[in-house]
Amino acid sequence: MGWTRIGRSAKADIPLDDPSVSRRHAILVHESGKPIRVLDDRSLNGVILNGKEVDWGRLTDGDELRIGAHCLFLLES
């Protein structure tokens, strides 16, 4: 199991230096044998998964994740 933090903080695993991103914006949760999940970490602008604001959601190959003004895509190999 692992956690990946996304945010404006320099301590984030995926730092996004942008005022539209909260210091602690979102968390990606990876568990063996399960889909990756995204959790909103009390952000101001929310987490948008495939065009819908979510508190949490499951990610699959090709999903679009918006964090502030940034657009991220999940690409599984």
HUFEN-V669156 format. One record per residue. N is the residue number from 1. RES is the residue in three letters. D_FIRST is the distance of its C-alpha to the first C-alpha in whole Angstrom. Layout:
BEGIN
[[N | RES | D_FIRST] [N | RES | D_FIRST]]
END
This chain:
BEGIN
[[1 | MET | 0] [2 | GLY | 4] [3 | TRP | 7] [4 | THR | 10] [5 | ARG | 14] [6 | ILE | 17] [7 | GLY | 20] [8 | ARG | 23] [9 | SER | 23] [10 | ALA | 23] [11 | LYS | 20] [12 | ALA | 18] [13 | ASP | 15] [14 | ILE | 17] [15 | PRO | 21] [16 | LEU | 23] [17 | ASP | 27] [18 | ASP | 28] [19 | PRO | 30] [20 | SER | 29] [21 | VAL | 25] [22 | SER | 24] [23 | ARG | 23] [24 | ARG | 20] [25 | HIS | 20] [26 | ALA | 17] [27 | ILE | 13] [28 | LEU | 11] [29 | VAL | 7] [30 | HIS | 5] [31 | GLU | 4] [32 | SER | 6] [33 | GLY | 10] [34 | LYS | 10] [35 | PRO | 11] [36 | ILE | 10] [37 | ARG | 12] [38 | VAL | 14] [39 | LEU | 15] [40 | ASP | 18] [41 | ASP | 18] [42 | ARG | 22] [43 | SER | 23] [44 | LEU | 27] [45 | ASN | 27] [46 | GLY | 24] [47 | VAL | 22] [48 | ILE | 24] [49 | LEU | 22] [50 | ASN | 24] [51 | GLY | 27] [52 | LYS | 26] [53 | GLU | 25] [54 | VAL | 22] [55 | ASP | 20] [56 | TRP | 17] [57 | GLY | 17] [58 | ARG | 15] [59 | LEU | 16] [60 | THR | 17] [61 | ASP | 19] [62 | GLY | 22] [63 | ASP | 21] [64 | GLU | 22] [65 | LEU | 21] [66 | ARG | 23] [67 | ILE | 23] [68 | GLY | 26] [69 | ALA | 28] [70 | HIS | 26] [71 | CYS | 25] [72 | LEU | 21] [73 | PHE | 21] [74 | LEU | 18] [75 | LEU | 19] [76 | GLU | 17] [77 | SER | 19]]
END
